[in-house]
Amino acid sequence: MSDWDFVKDRTATQGAVWKSTDGLLYKRTGGEDLREEIEFQRLAAGLGYPVPEIVDSGSENGSYYVTERSLGSASLHEEALADALRDGRVSYQVISTAAAVSSKLLQAQARHPLPASPWFEKAAFAKDVFEENPDFDTTRVHDTVKRALDRMALLPTVHGHLDFGLPNVLAAGVIDWQHHGPIPLGYDVYPALDIVAFKGGGKGYSISPEQRASYVAALDETSASLIGQRVGEHLGDFLLVKCFFFLALMRPTDPARHDKHIKWQYRRTLFTMGLDQYESSSTIDTDTFPTLERFTTEHR
């Protein structure tokens, strides 16, 4: 690996990420999950998805590796963070770039629909959420989820990223497809700016309501041209699923980790707020979510 610089260990799985010394290539190592991701990424590239070009892949020393062309030096998350540090807010350049990449992905997804198939359990980590939060395993919650799923069943099913957000988006495409699976069209891209609010304000920036509205409007132009429907009307449905996603695997196992318990209670609060809003209006306004700092102060 003398021609490679270590970048980081991969999250939630084995292996690591390396960058070539000239910055033009990335190499990832891992186990069986990486092999499956490589297969999917080749499929996605053939379908026109904006994914990195694979230049080499294989196995060595009992693990798998893939070498990809770099899509750039900074994710939109890193660009947003730099904007906030410099100007105190995220630039509209980041928002418009996110909309452009998301629209390109939306177009490729819409051109290659799949047969309808179950997707909620995987996308929401619902089993984990109910195991860790049995008080949410109620008729009320299941009925609300069914209502959202019935609404989303009207959308085409497509190949999805399942963890789409600014950290995985660069101006030239989308990286890190390890959690891929079937989704309703729009589930990847529409919540991408709203999910910043689930992070609690600790990532160094926030997205304004006007920026979110501009982003959704751009995607609605794309979706209307693709399927004759503005998929933004399903944003509340998508965000209800995200309420599950961001609560999953949050319950701490160490009673001494007060910080972890606070964060778990914070995500439980966002789940409850989202559920209440969705029940009354079929929408969720993430601008009403408190920051983690405010929540911690109020519950100290």
C-alpha positions in Angstrom: 0.0 0.0 0.0 3.0 2.3 -0.4 1.2 4.2 -3.2 -1.9 4.8 -1.0 -2.6 7.2 1.9 -4.9 6.0 4.7 -8.1 8.0 4.9 -10.3 6.3 7.5 -11.8 3.1 8.7 -15.1 2.3 7.2 -18.1 2.9 9.4 -20.4 0.2 10.7 -18.5 -2.5 8.8 -14.9 -3.9 8.5 -12.3 -2.5 6.2 -10.8 0.9 5.5 -10.6 3.7 2.8 -7.4 4.7 1.1 -6.5 7.5 -1.4 -3.8 7.3 -4.0 -1.0 9.7 -3.5 -2.0 11.7 -6.6 -5.6 11.9 -5.3 -7.1 10.5 -8.4 -8.2 7.1 -7.0 -9.8 5.7 -3.9 -9.4 2.2 -2.6 -11.8 0.5 -0.2 -11.3 -2.8 1.6 -13.9 -5.0 3.3 -15.8 -8.2 3.6 -18.8 -9.8 1.9 -20.8 -6.6 2.1 -18.2 -4.9 0.0 -18.4 -7.6 -2.6 -22.2 -7.1 -2.8 -21.7 -3.4 -3.0 -19.3 -3.7 -5.9 -21.8 -5.8 -7.8 -24.5 -3.3 -7.2 -22.3 -0.3 -8.2 -21.5 -2.0 -11.5 -25.2 -2.5 -12.1 -26.0 1.1 -11.1 -23.3 2.5 -13.4 -24.8 0.6 -16.3 -28.2 2.1 -15.5 -26.8 5.6 -15.6 -26.6 6.3 -11.9 -24.0 9.0 -11.0 -21.6 6.6 -9.2 -17.8 6.4 -9.2 -16.2 4.4 -12.0 -14.7 1.1 -10.8 -11.3 0.6 -12.3 -10.3 -2.5 -10.4 -11.8 -5.0 -7.9 -11.0 -8.4 -6.5 -10.0 -10.3 -3.4 -6.7 -10.5 -1.4 -5.7 -11.8 1.9 -9.2 -13.1 2.6 -11.0 -9.8 2.0 -12.3 -7.8 -0.9 -11.1 -4.5 -2.4 -12.4 -2.0 -5.0 -10.5 0.8 -6.7 -12.6 3.8 -7.9 -12.0 7.0 -9.7 -12.3 10.0 -7.4 -15.4 12.2 -7.8 -13.7 15.2 -6.2 -11.8 16.3 -3.1 -14.8 17.4 -1.0 -18.3 16.2 -0.3 -21.2 18.7 -0.2 -21.2 18.2 3.6 -17.6 19.4 3.7 -18.4 22.3 1.4 -21.4 23.3 3.6 -19.3 23.2 6.7 -16.6 25.4 5.1 -19.4 27.8 4.1 -20.7 28.0 7.6 -17.3 28.5 9.1 -16.6 31.3 6.6 -19.9 33.1 6.3 -22.1 31.6 9.0 -24.5 30.0 6.6 -24.6 27.4 3.8 -24.2 28.9 0.3 -26.9 28.5 -2.3 -24.1 27.0 -4.5 -24.2 23.9 -2.3 -27.9 23.8 -2.4 -28.1 24.1 -6.2 -25.3 21.5 -6.6 -27.2 19.1 -4.4 -30.3 19.7 -6.4 -28.4 19.0 -9.7 -26.9 15.7 -8.5 -30.2 14.6 -6.9 -32.1 15.3 -10.1 -29.6 13.3 -12.1 -30.0 10.4 -9.7 -33.8 10.8 -9.7 -33.8 10.6 -13.5 -31.7 7.4 -13.6 -33.9 5.8 -11.0 -37.2 6.7 -12.8 -35.9 5.3 -16.1 -35.4 1.8 -14.5 -38.4 1.0 -12.2 -38.5 -2.3 -10.3 -41.4 -4.6 -9.4 -42.9 -3.4 -6.1 -41.2 -5.1 -3.2 -41.0 -4.7 0.6 -38.6 -2.0 1.6 -39.6 -0.3 4.9 -38.1 -2.7 7.4 -34.6 -2.3 5.9 -34.8 1.4 5.2 -36.2 2.2 8.7 -34.4 -0.4 10.8 -37.8 -0.8 12.2 -37.1 -4.1 14.0 -34.2 -2.4 15.9 -36.3 0.6 16.7 -39.1 -1.5 18.3 -36.7 -3.7 20.2 -34.9 -0.7 21.7 -38.1 1.3 22.2 -40.9 -1.1 23.0 -43.2 1.7 24.1 -43.3 2.8 20.4 -44.4 -0.7 19.3 -48.1 0.3 19.4 -51.2 0.1 17.2 -51.0 3.9 16.8 -47.5 3.8 15.4 -48.2 0.8 13.2 -51.4 2.4 11.8 -49.5 5.7 11.1 -46.7 3.7 9.3 -49.3 1.8 7.2 -50.9 5.1 6.2 -47.6 6.4 5.0 -46.7 3.2 3.2 -50.1 3.1 1.4 -49.4 6.7 0.2 -45.9 5.8 -1.0 -47.2 2.6 -2.7 -48.4 4.9 -5.5 -44.8 5.7 -6.4 -42.6 3.6 -8.6 -40.1 1.3 -6.8 -36.5 1.8 -7.8 -32.9 0.9 -6.7 -32.0 3.2 -3.8 -29.0 4.4 -1.8 -30.9 4.3 1.6 -28.3 6.6 3.2 -28.4 9.5 0.8 -27.2 12.8 2.3 -24.7 15.6 1.8 -21.8 13.6 3.3 -22.2 11.1 0.4 -22.8 13.6 -2.4 -20.1 15.3 -4.4 -20.5 17.6 -7.4 -19.7 14.7 -9.8 -21.9 12.0 -8.1 -22.8 9.8 -5.2 -20.6 7.5 -3.1 -21.0 4.8 -0.5 -23.7 2.5 -1.8 -23.3 -0.2 0.9 -26.9 0.0 2.2 -28.6 -0.1 -1.2 -32.0 -1.6 -1.6 -35.5 -1.0 -3.1 -37.2 2.3 -2.3 -40.1 4.4 -3.5 -38.9 7.0 -6.1 -37.9 10.1 -4.3 -37.1 8.5 -0.9 -33.3 9.0 -1.4 -33.2 12.5 -2.6 -36.1 14.5 -1.2 -35.2 14.3 2.5 -31.5 15.1 1.9 -31.6 18.6 3.4 -34.2 17.9 6.1 -32.2 15.1 7.6 -29.6 17.7 8.7 -32.1 18.6 11.5 -32.0 15.0 12.9 -28.2 15.5 13.6 -29.1 18.1 16.2 -27.1 21.0 14.9 -23.8 19.4 15.9 -22.5 19.1 12.4 -21.6 22.8 12.1 -24.4 24.1 9.9 -28.1 24.2 9.4 -30.3 24.5 6.3 -32.8 27.3 6.1 -36.5 26.7 5.3 -36.0 28.8 2.1 -33.1 26.6 1.0 -35.1 23.4 1.6 -38.0 24.8 -0.3 -35.8 25.8 -3.2 -34.2 22.3 -3.3 -37.6 20.5 -3.2 -39.0 22.8 -5.9 -36.1 21.9 -8.2 -36.7 18.2 -7.6 -40.4 18.6 -8.2 -39.6 20.1 -11.7 -37.6 16.9 -12.4 -40.2 14.5 -11.0 -43.1 16.2 -12.8 -41.3 15.8 -16.1 -40.5 12.1 -15.4 -43.7 10.7 -14.0 -46.2 13.6 -14.2 -46.2 14.1 -10.4 -44.5 16.4 -8.0 -43.1 13.8 -5.6 -42.5 16.6 -3.0 -46.0 15.9 -1.8 -44.6 12.7 -0.3 -41.8 14.4 1.7 -43.8 13.9 4.9 -44.1 10.2 4.2 -40.3 10.0 3.6 -39.5 11.9 6.8 -41.7 9.6 8.9 -39.4 6.8 7.8 -36.4 8.9 8.6 -37.7 9.3 12.2 -37.3 5.5 12.5 -33.9 5.5 10.7 -32.3 8.1 13.1 -33.7 6.4 16.2 -32.3 3.0 15.3 -29.4 1.6 17.3 -29.4 4.6 19.6 -30.2 3.0 22.9 -27.0 3.0 25.0 -25.7 -0.1 26.7 -23.5 1.7 29.2 -25.5 3.3 32.1 -22.6 5.6 32.8 -22.7 7.2 29.3 -25.0 10.1 30.1 -24.2 11.8 26.8 -25.4 8.7 24.9 -28.6 8.5 27.0 -29.3 12.2 26.3 -28.8 11.7 22.6 -31.1 8.6 22.6 -33.8 10.6 24.5 -33.3 13.4 22.0 -33.9 11.1 19.0 -37.0 9.7 20.8 -38.3 13.2 21.1 -37.8 13.9 17.4 -39.6 10.6 16.6 -42.6 11.6 18.8 -42.7 15.1 17.3 -42.6 13.7 13.8 -45.3 11.2 14.5 -47.6 13.9 16.0 -47.1 16.2 13.0 -47.6 13.5 10.5 -50.8 12.2 12.1 -52.3 15.7 12.0 -51.1 16.9 8.6 -49.2 14.1 6.7 -46.2 16.5 6.8 -43.3 16.9 9.1 -41.6 20.3 9.6 -38.0 19.7 10.7 -37.6 23.4 11.4 -39.6 22.8 14.6 -37.0 20.3 15.8 -34.9 21.5 18.7 -31.1 21.4 18.5 -29.4 18.7 20.7 -27.8 21.5 22.6 -31.1 23.1 23.5 -32.6 19.8 24.3 -29.7 18.9 26.6 -30.0 22.2 28.4 -33.7 21.8 29.0 -33.3 18.3 30.2 -30.1 18.6 32.3 
